[in-house]
Amino acid sequence: MRFIHAADIHLDSPLTGLSAYQDAPVHRLRTATREAFTRLVSLAIDAAVDFMVIAGDLYDGNWKDHNTGLYFVAQMGRLNRAGIPVYLLYGNHDAESQMTRKLLMPGNVHVFPANKASTFTHNDLKLAVHGRSFKVAATTDNLAATYPPPVPGMFNIGVLHTALEGNAAHANYAPCSLAELQAKGYQYWALGHVHEYGMWPGEACVVFPGNLQGRNIRETGPRGAVMVNVDAQGHVQVERLLVDVLRWHRLVVDVSACDSFAQVVRAIGNAMQDLLAEQDSDLLLAVRVVVEGVSAVHGELFGQEGQLRAEVLGQVAALGHDRLWLEKVKLATSAPAEPATEHDRAEALADLRTLLLQAETDTDFLESLQSELMGLVGKAPPELQGSVPWFDDIRAGDLSGLLNEVGPALMAHLSKAE
């Protein structure tokens, strides 16, 4: 048999923070989850798979309107007309208590209830699919322990929305261990909740397909589902299906060899050109550029994120804006170690360094500095309020991070001027 295992589709999930980017491809971002799922359904039909499994978080919460449900019903109708059953489980984002709007699904869609673990069987395929949906979002019980024993003589699949052990980056929903799943006696575990792809072979093949479409810069790289092939002896082979239509990428550019602002811009442009050459031609790339390295240009770059973003946008326009969107430019450079210099210059810079260190513990100075900076924060336009990282620290009266950043930048600038 051959089937598709998908999870964490988050249809029509809301996008936050895009108002800060006037050039954001808002429509492409908002429709990306639908486009990716449409591609997955088309692949299922073209490959004539035997069935599809969706392991939770099909939706991102209650629908804003019925259009989300109507879209999904239409896609299930396509699979129904192709004779492809779907086994659907709800996770924390689309738990029974979360969803107040519902539509009747076509007959090919089998939904796991939330009150107890249930089993659907397919006699022609000698298949038994076990699962249990979430009743409430914060489900912290071990649901796997409630799943029934395997059905003898059948290929047993467990469908489970879980953090599994060791996934500290995700909320600890329906916790269980890998050893526990392997010992259950099933041949395959179709998991959901963790957005990164992962596969563990053994007595049972345990798989997280990852989410279908990356939705922000924390979800970089290829995204999709998996195609699972099972031979006559029950051996499992897993193949990734990449269906994402917009891919997030964190592009790190080392500017250690750059001596000027212009050289930094050119280095970023070259790195973006290389990135485009490596990617599929039909993918839209949402890129965060991280500028790092120990560089003599560190002092010149300090506080120039806005100007650098404008310059990089110029590079994007030259490369082809239809394939590339610049999400952000982040500066993470540092100043090079001070070289040996003349005695008097070294003493002057040493004195300045001492003053900067003393400033961190000078209460009167810090209070005066905060008062002055609060005036600047209060006058800043709205578009800067959320984009300047130091503003929150200034409001809180914590200037240590700002002084630690300004100090090396000032030293680098004076060293270059000298």
Helices and strands as residue ranges (DSSP letters): E 2-6, G 18-20, H 26-46, E 51-55, H 67-81, E 86-89, E 109-111, E 118-122, E 127-131, G 143-146, E 155-161, H 178-182, E 188-192, E 198-200, E 205-208, E 224-230, E 236-242, E 246-254, H 261-278, E 284-294, H 298-301, H 305-319, E 324-334, H 343-359, H 363-379, H 382-385, H 390-396, H 400-417
